[in-house]
Amino acid sequence: MPDTPRTVLERFPAGGPRGSWPAEEFAAAQRVQGQPAQVVMDLPSDTFLVVTDTPTD
């Protein structure tokens, strides 16, 4: 089964201030606008990625 192509909407460093969740907040804002976004962790780069499975323009 091939991987589903994903579009990266935004990248956030994993070392943010304690209690701050900018990737989750960005993803939530995208979902409010109708974009099905989720947060995933890119371990090699130590970065949170906000991704979507739907193509963007």
TIKOLDO-844794 format. One line per 8 residues: for each residue z negated, x negated, y of N, C-alpha, C. Coordinates in Angstrom, 1 decimal. Layout:
<pts>
Z,X,Y,Z,X,Y,Z,X,Y | ...
</pts>
This chain:
<pts>
0.0,-0.9,-1.2,0.0,0.0,0.0,0.0,-0.9,1.2 | 1.0,-0.8,2.1,1.1,-1.6,3.3,0.0,-1.2,4.3 | -0.4,-2.2,5.1,-1.3,-2.0,6.2,-0.7,-1.0,7.2 | -1.5,-0.2,7.8,-1.1,0.7,8.9,-1.0,-0.1,10.1 | 0.2,-0.1,10.8,0.3,-0.9,12.1,-0.7,-0.3,13.1 | -1.3,-1.2,13.8,-2.2,-0.8,14.9,-1.8,-1.4,16.2 | -2.1,-0.7,17.2,-1.9,-1.2,18.6,-3.3,-1.6,19.2 | -3.4,-2.8,19.7,-4.6,-3.2,20.3,-4.6,-2.7,21.8
-5.5,-1.9,22.2,-5.6,-1.4,23.5,-6.3,-2.3,24.5 | -7.4,-3.0,23.9,-8.2,-3.8,24.8,-9.1,-4.7,23.9 | -9.5,-5.9,24.4,-10.3,-6.9,23.7,-11.6,-7.1,24.5 | -12.7,-7.2,23.7,-14.0,-7.4,24.4,-14.7,-8.6,23.6 | -15.3,-9.5,24.3,-16.1,-10.6,23.6,-17.3,-10.0,22.9 | -17.6,-10.6,21.8,-18.7,-10.1,21.0,-20.1,-10.4,21.6 | -20.1,-11.4,22.5,-21.4,-11.8,23.1,-21.8,-11.2,24.3 | -21.6,-9.9,24.4,-21.9,-9.1,25.7,-23.4,-9.0,25.8
-23.9,-8.6,27.0,-25.3,-8.4,27.3,-26.0,-7.5,26.3 | -27.2,-7.7,25.9,-27.9,-6.9,25.0,-28.0,-5.5,25.5 | -27.7,-4.5,24.6,-27.7,-3.1,25.0,-26.4,-2.6,25.7 | -25.5,-3.5,25.9,-24.2,-3.2,26.5,-23.1,-3.0,25.3 | -22.4,-2.0,25.4,-21.4,-1.7,24.4,-20.1,-1.4,25.0 | -19.5,-2.3,25.8,-18.2,-2.0,26.5,-17.1,-1.6,25.6 | -16.9,-2.1,24.4,-15.8,-1.7,23.6,-16.0,-0.3,23.1 | -17.2,0.1,22.8,-17.5,1.5,22.3,-17.3,2.5,23.5
-17.7,2.0,24.7,-17.5,2.9,25.9,-16.0,3.1,26.2 | -15.2,2.0,26.1,-13.8,2.1,26.4,-13.1,3.0,25.3 | -13.5,2.8,24.1,-12.9,3.6,23.0,-13.2,5.1,23.2 | -14.5,5.4,23.6,-14.9,6.8,23.9,-14.1,7.4,25.0 | -13.8,6.6,26.1,-13.0,7.1,27.2,-11.6,7.3,26.8 | -11.1,6.5,25.9,-9.7,6.7,25.4,-9.6,8.0,24.5 | -10.7,8.3,23.7,-10.7,9.5,22.9,-10.8,10.7,23.8 | -11.5,10.6,24.9,-11.6,11.8,25.8,-10.2,12.1,26.4
-9.4,11.1,26.6,-8.0,11.2,27.1,-7.0,11.6,26.0 | -7.5,11.8,24.8,-6.6,12.2,23.7,-6.0,11.0,22.9 | -6.4,9.8,23.1,-5.9,8.7,22.4,-7.0,8.4,21.3 | -6.6,8.5,20.0,-7.5,8.3,18.9,-7.9,6.8,18.7 | -8.8,6.3,19.5,-9.2,4.9,19.5,-10.4,4.6,18.7 | -10.4,3.4,18.1,-11.6,3.0,17.3,-11.9,1.5,17.6 | -13.1,1.1,17.3,-13.5,-0.3,17.5,-13.5,-1.0,16.2 | -12.9,-2.2,16.1,-12.9,-3.0,15.0,-13.3,-4.4,15.4
-13.9,-5.2,14.5,-14.3,-6.6,14.8,-13.3,-7.5,14.2 | -12.8,-8.4,15.1,-11.9,-9.5,14.7,-12.8,-10.8,14.5 | -13.2,-11.0,13.2,-14.1,-12.1,13.0,-13.6,-13.5,13.4 | -12.3,-13.8,13.1,-11.9,-15.2,13.5,-12.0,-15.5,15.0 | -11.8,-14.5,15.8,-11.9,-14.7,17.3,-13.2,-14.2,17.9 | -14.1,-13.7,17.0,-15.4,-13.2,17.5,-15.2,-12.2,18.6 | -14.3,-11.2,18.4,-13.9,-10.3,19.5,-13.9,-8.9,18.9 | -14.4,-7.9,19.7,-14.2,-6.5,19.4,-12.9,-6.0,19.9
-12.1,-5.4,19.1,-10.8,-4.8,19.5,-10.9,-3.3,19.5 | -10.4,-2.7,20.5,-10.2,-1.3,20.6,-8.7,-1.0,20.1 | -8.6,-0.3,19.0,-7.3,-0.1,18.4,-7.0,1.3,18.2 | -5.7,1.6,18.1,-5.2,2.9,17.8,-4.1,2.8,16.7 | -4.0,3.8,15.9,-2.9,3.8,14.8,-1.7,4.5,15.4 | -1.7,5.1,16.6,-0.6,5.7,17.1,0.1,4.8,18.1 | 1.5,4.8,18.1,2.2,3.9,19.1,1.9,4.3,20.5 | 1.8,3.3,21.4,1.6,3.5,22.8,2.9,3.1,23.6
3.0,3.7,24.7,4.2,3.4,25.6,3.9,2.2,26.5
</pts>
